Amino acid sequence: MAKDYARNARQARKKIEKNQQRKWTAAFVLIIILLASLIYTRILHHRELKQKHLKQHATKTKIIKKTQPSFDFYQILPKMTVQIDKSETTQLKQKVPSKKIYYIQVAAFKRHKDADKLKATLLLQGYNVKIKTDKSKNSTWQRVLTGPYANFAKAKLAKQKLAQNHFRGLILAIGLK
């Protein structure tokens, strides 16, 4: 009787392929399990750190609340009344001069978007900037202002600094009463 050696060789190859496939599948499953366990431990560690931080923060706030002094003038002052002579108040009004605050208008735009871009540029250069919207009958202008400055000399110095950065400005004085 004749033996079929080709058939045995095919069956042997199939067994080897199945074994290799099982090995790769097992390795893949082990890698997935390993990754899942690493992720799980990191999540647990993160939660523990968060809880520790919350506990520390809670104890700090308790300490702060305990150390805050209590003031009794909140109860005393509403019950008090003070009599002031009218002559004293008129003297005080006369002594207080009207102050002026100075701003530098760097530009005026029709669109708020343009004014906002310039504001961002000036903020990055360290200026205190705000946008003031002025409405007239025909149009609306977005004015980009730096300041406030306490006196004219400080405003002039800031204007010179703006000029060094290639910005022209106009000093505006706003009076307070």
C-alpha positions, 0 to 999 in steps of 0.5 A: 500500500502506498503512503501519501507523504504530501498529505502528512506534510500539509497536516504538519504545516497546518498544525505548526501554523495553528500553534504559531497563531495560538502563540501570537493570539496569546501574546496579543492578549497578554499585551492587552492585559498588561496595558489595561493593568498599567492604565488602571494603576495610573488612574488609581494613582491619579485618584489618590493624588487628587484625594490627597490634594483635596484633603490638604486644601480642605485642611488649609481652608479650615486653618484659614477660616479658624485664624480669621479675626472676628470684627465687632464693628459691624454691629457697633457702627450701624448703631452709631451716629456722628454729628458733623457741622455744615461748615466743616463739609463746605471747607472740605469741599473747597480744599479738594481740588479737581484732579485730572487723569490722563490717557493716551489714545493710540488709535480709533477704529470703526471695527471692534475686531481691529481695536482688539488686535491692537489692544492685544499687541499693546498688552503684550508690550506691557501697557495697561490698555482698554477700549472705549466705545464712542457713539455719535449720530452717524457712526461708532468708534472704538478708541484704544486707550492706554493708562490711566496716568496720574499726571501729565509728565507720566503720560508724556513719558508713556507717549515717548515709549509708545513712539519708540515702539512705532505707535503715535498717541494723543494725550487726553486729560479727563477731569474728576470732581 
